[in-house]
Amino acid sequence: MTTSERSPKGPTLVDCPSPNEIADKLLSVGNKRSEAYRRGLVDVLAFRLNGTRIRCPYQPGTPEFDAYFAGNDRGHFQWRLMVDSEWKPN
């Protein structure tokens, strides 16, 4: 699945893979990450690519909440790399 949608604030990434495909590629190397981390990463990429609102499904103070927001941070970091053409998801 690809998208040519505009980010809410940013340039267009034409023919970009889906957030799930990007996350799969990113998380295929390195340390294993939790499902909460992955979900946080995917949610940010979905926001950046499609404007999908981010809603944390975890309760504050839980390990899942912390992992989710660590994934959010990674998603924003990866987005900046993609926009700056320092990392290609294809």
C-alpha positions in Angstrom: 0.0 0.0 0.0 1.3 3.4 -0.9 0.2 6.9 -0.3 0.6 10.3 -1.9 -1.2 12.1 0.9 0.2 15.2 2.4 1.4 15.3 5.9 -0.5 17.7 8.2 2.7 19.7 8.4 5.3 18.8 5.8 6.2 17.7 2.3 4.6 15.0 0.3 6.3 11.6 0.2 5.0 10.1 -3.0 4.7 6.3 -3.3 5.7 5.9 0.4 4.9 2.5 2.0 2.3 2.3 4.7 3.2 3.0 8.3 3.0 -0.7 9.1 5.4 -1.5 6.2 7.9 1.2 7.4 7.7 -0.1 11.0 8.3 -3.7 9.8 11.4 -2.6 8.0 12.7 -0.5 10.8 12.1 -3.1 13.5 13.5 -6.0 11.4 17.0 -5.2 12.7 18.3 -4.4 16.1 16.8 -5.1 19.5 13.3 -6.5 19.7 10.6 -4.0 20.6 7.3 -4.5 22.4 4.0 -4.3 20.6 3.3 -1.0 22.5 6.5 0.5 21.1 5.6 -0.6 17.6 2.1 0.8 17.9 3.5 4.2 19.0 5.8 4.2 16.0 3.1 3.2 13.6 0.6 5.8 15.0 3.1 8.7 14.5 3.9 7.5 11.0 0.1 7.3 10.2 -0.3 10.8 11.6 2.6 12.2 9.5 1.5 10.4 6.3 -2.3 10.5 6.6 -3.2 12.9 9.3 -4.6 10.1 11.5 -5.1 11.4 15.0 -2.8 9.9 17.7 -4.6 8.3 20.6 -2.6 6.5 23.2 -4.5 3.3 24.3 -2.5 2.8 27.5 -2.9 4.1 31.0 -0.3 6.6 32.3 2.2 5.0 34.7 2.3 1.6 33.0 5.3 0.2 31.1 3.1 0.0 28.0 2.4 3.8 28.2 6.2 4.5 28.4 7.0 2.1 25.5 4.2 3.7 23.4 5.7 7.1 23.8 9.2 5.8 23.1 7.8 4.5 19.9 6.2 7.9 19.2 9.7 9.5 19.6 11.2 7.0 17.2 8.4 7.7 14.7 9.0 11.4 14.7 12.8 10.8 14.4 12.3 8.4 11.4 9.9 10.9 9.8 12.5 13.6 10.0 15.1 11.3 8.4 12.6 10.4 5.6 11.8 14.1 4.9 15.5 15.0 4.9 16.1 12.1 2.5 18.6 10.5 4.9 16.6 7.3 5.1 14.5 5.7 2.3 11.7 3.3 3.2 11.7 1.7 -0.2 
